Amino acid sequence: MSAGDAMHPGLNLGQTDAETHARAGHDLFGFWIFLMSDAVLFALLFATYGVMLRGTAGGPGPADVYKLLTAFVETVVLLTSSFTFGMASISLKHARGIAPITAWLGVTLALGLAFLAMEYNDLATMVGDGAVPARSGFLSSFHALISLHGLHVLAGCLWIVVMLVQLCVFGRDGRVKINMLRLGLFWHFLDIVWVAIFSVVFLQGLAR
Amino acid sequence: MTGAALLGRLGWQSLAFVRAWQDPSLNTLIAAGAAALVVIGAVAVVALITLRGQWRRLWREWFTSLDHKKIGIMYVALSFVMLARALAEAVLMRLQQATAINAPGVVDAEHFAQLFSTHGTIMIFFMAMPFLTGLINYVLPLQIGARDVSFPLLNAISLWLTAAAAGLMMASLVVGRFSTGGWSGYPPFTETGFSPGVGPDYWIWAVTLGSIGSTLTGLNFATTIYKKRCTGMTVMRMPLFVWTSLCTSILMIFSMPALTVATALLALDRYLGFHFFTNALGGNMMNYANLFWLFGHPEVYVLILPAFGIYSEVVSTFSTKELYGYASLAIATIAIAVLSFTVWVHHFFTMGQSANINAVFGIATMAIGVPTGVKIYNWIWTMFRGEVRFTVPLLYALAFMMTFVLGGLTGIILAFPPLDYLVHNTLFLVAHFHNMLIPGLLYGLLAGYHYWFPKAFGFRLDERWGRVSFACWVVGFYLAFMPLYVLGAAGMARRSSEVLEPAFRPWLLVAGAGALVLAAALAALFVQLWVSVRHRRANVVPAGDPWDGRALEWSVSAPPPEYNFAVLPHVAGRDPFHDAKRKGTAYAEPVRYAPIEMPRNSAVGPILGALGGWAAFALVWQIWWLAAATVIGMIATVIARSFVRDVERTIPAETVARIERDWHETLARSAPTTRDFETTAINRGLAQVLA
């Protein structure tokens, strides 16, 4: 197998770093499996949400509490952060120094934090309006699903900070590269989950 | 700081000893006695290690080790401790039902409910899971010709999370009370409205820690099998134990999240007042039943498939014959794994879905019998016209084949919804799943324990005590569980702490006697270990191949060197070591040895385990400062570890050469043994090969 072959789905290091590339196939395979397991977690929470949709117990329903505009802005912010992370990955593979990588990672981090801030604001508004998770089964499932995604984004932001420090400490060594590839998969995965949340939770909730 | 802020719900009343002191009765004294056993046992172990000055060695060579072999052994040791506790609880439960016939019995209803909850939880999560994970850990890399699993550190973390969860189960004996909601923890009973105490919280966090450990284990094993097989080992050349390990790992990856979701949502209900499974405000208990069994049924096969793999190895080796129908066995394993996700509703046929839905799941359930039947036939045909040697592992395999088929037949009865309505929630069901899990899981794991013990420790287990133990496990099983079929068909509800029908007495007495025989079986197993360790010099098998084995694990010394293989093997077929022995190419010395890179020890596993265990304890007792501190500690540990760059160490070529030459000298000194003498002291682990 030559170093140019794709060893795993997603961005491959290929010829730019043959040694790390050879290890990446193994390490990233494990991470893909982790993401599958994580995806099952989200799938079950989506299913739970579907089951509990009618369990409003006389409290507010989807149309009363969802705000399409902010959800849409959040979607745009998170999708943009996926693009900027993609730029960080490409600079990881091709750029000489670490400056472009850290710059793109910094932008991604800022977008991720902006997303979290907006989401927090949304949830706080809901809580202020009395749409608390303890109000009904429907609100319980909504808050659990959204918060789990939010916690994932928070973990992703923390991971970005750690990678920024490691880039400064170690430069682009093999382990930093492999962890960046893993973080990339994680970040894009969160995006996909959010797209599902936007379509299944917000759009359907408002369309019904 | 007030007491509540410092210690949460913890108080003097939480201690089993204090409760026994204030209200001395047989019931509280039994609880205090069990708690005392835990405390005395822990103190005795700590004192013994301290007196012998072994802490440093234990820490360096075992607790921080990332060697898959040592991690495997620690898993199995953990499972034996937990087996002893859960079996003692089983004996107590049988004793209760045998004596509580229109009488109070030995324990009260609440204590009895704790007993069946901990018994089930421990047997599934802290006996069976660690045992099979330990065996796979030990054997899998050796069988596929690898030096370790894919992620050795993750492996250690899984072990220590599981150990922490098991420790939490033990703590629940001393501090507080365990859940009374059964091993499945059904809400709304386990919600705060009905169970305000700490019991369900103990259950939630022990199970959650264990399930996270198992998910990571499954991920690790699957990656190992996909990516680390040696040259030439195509999937259709993998030993069958590797096949079943792969399917078990896949089941873990996909089913464990369902358990994590179920317990996490229940925790949200209990801690933050959510309404997932409550009676009021839009909660939906049926969603819990679906989530739990979406995990629970695949879990049955997580438990049973590795045992199927062990039987395949054992039957083939001790029949001196190639496994019959290898491809059909592999396909049957996959079929079982896939079908296991399609049958979960059969755990609650009576809970209100339509007859058509029940019919679909009933038919799917019966369909699983087909690939399982294929396997039974394969093992029988493997033995047919083989030179069968009735060693302890093969005896377990035979007892399994008979007993498991019997359990399968009652399973078909239960798969038929109208019949299930008649015996649902009776002892018939209890008899059925013990009839599947004792032969289908415990016998298999014990067969594997006897089969691979000489590989792991370099000496065989005592054959005579092994047979005594085997006889007790089989006789005890039939005595303890066949009466439960009768009682269940007669309508006796499961989980009854008191019996109102005197006609049940003879059956309950027989079952109670059976439980005592099962306790004797475990005692015999410990005696066997003791005797074997004492007589280990007579039973050593340093050459490494005591059973004329077929797969790669037998091609190295016993115990194997830490790097497993001095040179990674190349294989050209199934049963590679068996073929090499016949061709005379086994034990070939390489021209030269190369240095080998192995992972360095790491304290991250024990640290995360300890922090995880305390975090769980803090959550149970609502000691918020401790929970926050330990969780932050865990995150900090993971981040700190990501900065460690010096994670590998190199074993120099000279060291490898010295270890290997020593072993080859041993080989040269050993006299080949024929199969007639394999259970005698003549067996030094070198098999006489007849071309």
Interface residues (C-beta under 8 A of the other chain):
Chain A: G25 H26 F29 G30 I33 F34 M36 S37 D38 V40 L41 L44 L45 T48 V51 M52 R54 G55 T56 A57 G59 P133 A134 R135 S136 G137 F138 S140 S141 H143 A144 L158 V162 Q166 V169 F170 D173 R175 N179
Chain B: S150 F151 T215 G218 L219 N220 A222 T223 Y226 K227 K228 I253 F254 M256 P257 A258 T260 V261 L265 L268 D269 L272 G273 F274 H275 F276 T278 A280 L281 G282 G283 N284 N287 L291 L294 I635 I639 S642 F643 R645
